[in-house]
Amino acid sequence: MSFFSFLRTSGDKIFPYFEKQASCFVSAAGHLADLVRVNDISERRNHYRNIKLCETQGDAVITTLYEEMVEIKSTPFDRADVQALEAMLDDFLDMINDSAKRIIIYLPKRIDSQIIELADYIKEDAVVLESLLAQLKFLGKRPMQVLQQCERITQIEHASDDVFGEYMTFLFENEKDAIELVKYKNIVEAFEDTTDCAKEVSGLIRKIAMEK
């Protein structure tokens, strides 16, 4: 059986779940980017409800995939990697939700430009990861395209690290209210953790691509 025939017989049942999960986190990341740009609390909560809905839909996807995996005897790449990838995608969506939830809970007095920038990086991460997941079925034909997109995720993570470091310095130099300082610190850490998670996902995809 050729590699591509193998993908058609075993991957046809797996890849749609990755694509559904990607649709969930792209939508969630878009709402996060919108949430940090509005000042009205009710508008923020509306965006958060949409993010929470995306998370719930994503949870349903992973539950169905795990049920499907019981019946699937062969997978397009290592079975443990399939399960690890789906778990990481679930984590990424959870972290987008957590980033939004911290703003809803902490009610910061302002949304600084660095937080908006990090939200935009998360949105870009989501879009690139969606493209990466769509490319999985074509690894035999487009390995370099996959690796280039993985590198873009790494670049985003490095850029977000810089924003995070600069923002933490800004906070400790300028924020005199200790309670507000803790709020902003916890919010920005959630955003940074989300970009880190995206890099972990791309790292696993890079590993899968290199093994093909």
N, C-alpha and C positions, 0 to 999 in steps of 0.2 A: 504493500500500500504506500503510495506516495505521500509526502508530507502534507500536500494541499488536500488530498483526499481524506487524510486523517483529520485535518481541521474541519472539513465539511461534516464528517460523521460524528465527531466528538465535540467540536467547538460550537456547532450551530446552537446547541442548548445552553452553552456557557456564556458566550459573548453578549447575547442580548441582556443578560443580567447586569453585566458591567456597564453597558450603554444606558440602561435604566437608572442605575445608581449615579452615573455621570450626569444625567439629566436632572436628578434631584439636587446634586451639590452645585451644579452651575446655576440653577434657579435660586438656591439658598444664598450663594455668594453674591448674586446680583441684588438680592434683597438686602444683604448686609451692607453692600456699597451704597445703596439708597438710604438705608437706615441712618448711617453716620452723616448723611448730608441734610437731614431734616432736624429742626429744633422742636417741633411740636411733639409732645409726649404721646399723644394718641396715634399720630402717624408712625412713630417709632414702634409702638406696640403692634400696629397693624402689620408692619414689615416683619416683626418678630413672630407673629402668628403664622405668617406665610413660611418663614424659615422653619418653625416648629412642624408645620405641615409637611414640608420637604423632608425633614428628619424622620417623621413617622412613615412616610412613603418609602424612604430609603431602608428603614428597618424591615418593612414588609418585603422589600426586594431580597434582602439578605436572608430572611427567614425562608422564603420560597426557594432560593438557591440552595441553601443547606438541605432542604427537603429533596430537591432535585438531585443533589449530589449522591444521595443514597442509591438512586437508580442508575446513575451514570457510571459505567464501568471503566471508561477511559476518558482522559482529559487532554486538551490540546497542548498543555505543558504540565510540569510536575503538579500532582494533586495538592501537595502541601503548599505550593506557590499560589495555586488558585484560591485556596482557603485563606492564606495570608494576605493576598491582594484584596479580597473582598472585605476582610476584617479591617485592613488599613483604610480602604475607601469609606467604610462605616465610621472609622475614627475621624477621618477628615470632615465628614458631614457633621459629626457630633461636635467637633471643635468649632466649626462655623456657627453652630447653634450656641455653643458656650460663649463665644465672642459677643454675639448679639445679646445674649441673656445678661451678661455682665453690665452692659450699658443700661438695659432695662432695670436691673436691680439697683445699681449704684446711682443712677440718675445724676451723672456728672453735670457740672454747671456749664460746661462747654465741650465741644468735640474739636480737639486740636487738629491741625493740618496733618500731623504725623500719623494720627489714627486713621484719617481718611486715606492717606497714602498706603498704609498697610492693608486697609480694606480693599483698595484697588489691586494690590499685589495678590491678595487672596482670590479676588475675582479672576485675575489673569491665570493664577495657578489652576483654578477650576476649569477654565477654558482649555488650557494646554493639556491638562490631565484627560479631559473629555476626548480631545484629539488623539492622545496617546492610546487610550482604551479602544478607540475605533480602529487604530492601526494594528492592534494585537493580532487580528486575523490575517494580516499581511506581512508578518515578520519575515517570512522567507523572501519577500519581494522588496521590502523597504526598511531594512535594518538601520541604515544610516539616518533615515528620516526620524525613526523612533529615538535613536541616540541623540540626535540634534535637539529634539523636543525635551528629552531628559535634561540636556545641558541648559536649556532655557529655564527649567524649573530650578536648577542649581543657581543660575544667575539671579533669579527672583529672590531666592532664599538669602543670598549674599547681600542683595540690595536691602531687603527687609531687616537683616541683621544691623546694617548701618543705620537705618532709620530708627530702629529700636534703641541702639546705643546712644544715638544723638538725643532721642527723646527722653531717655532716662537721665541723661546729663542735664537737659533743659529742666526737667521736673525738679531735681534735687537742688538746682541753682535758683529756681524762680517760684516754686510752689511753697508758700509759707503755711498754708493750712494743712496740718498733718493728716486729717481725715480725707481731704481731697487728694492729697498725695497718694495715699494708699489706694483710693479708688482708681486713679489714673494708672498707677503701677499695675494693679491687677487686671485692668482692661487691656493695656498694651501687651502684657505678658500672654494673655489669651490669644491675641492676634498673632503674636510672634510664634507661639506654639503651633498655630494653624499652618503657617507657612513652613515650619519645620516638618510637620506631618506630610505636607505635599511633597517635600523633598524625599521623605522616606518612601512614599509611594513610587516616585519616579526611580528611586534607587532599586526597588524590587523589580520594576519593569525593565530597567537597564540590565539587571541580572538575568531576567528571563530572556531578553533579546540576545545577550552575549552567549547564552547556552544553546541557542538555536543554530 
